[in-house]
């Protein structure tokens, strides 16, 4: 095949392109459907644009020859970069926190709560000695509900910084 003129305007038959790329005609048709091989809209015989088709074909392949769509991969990469930038911006604005910081705060809260609950028996045992089952049940239920209320509503503010969190308990 001899080419002359503007290479970007050169057209070839689907068979010629298939031979040049060692692909079957059905595979060329499949590439046309995928938008990789570009048909010449002015051609009545189904010719394809050589330069644009070759460029698209090789951009859709990686170095090893396995099928990877360059534009799709680039789009995914750009999306990931955008999401990472949004996450960094949210973090700098104080809208999100690292999981380790949140885990530390929750761990501290739950540790305090656990110690309060495990202290209930020694606090209430002397008061409940000799009481009826119903009275023991009411007293312990009330104490547990009081601790749960303190846990849920007693935290006035939790402030996060880079490495730790400070907890201010509501004293009112």
Order of alpha helices (4+ residues) and beta strands (2+ residues): beta-alpha-alpha-beta-alpha-alpha-alpha-alpha-beta-beta
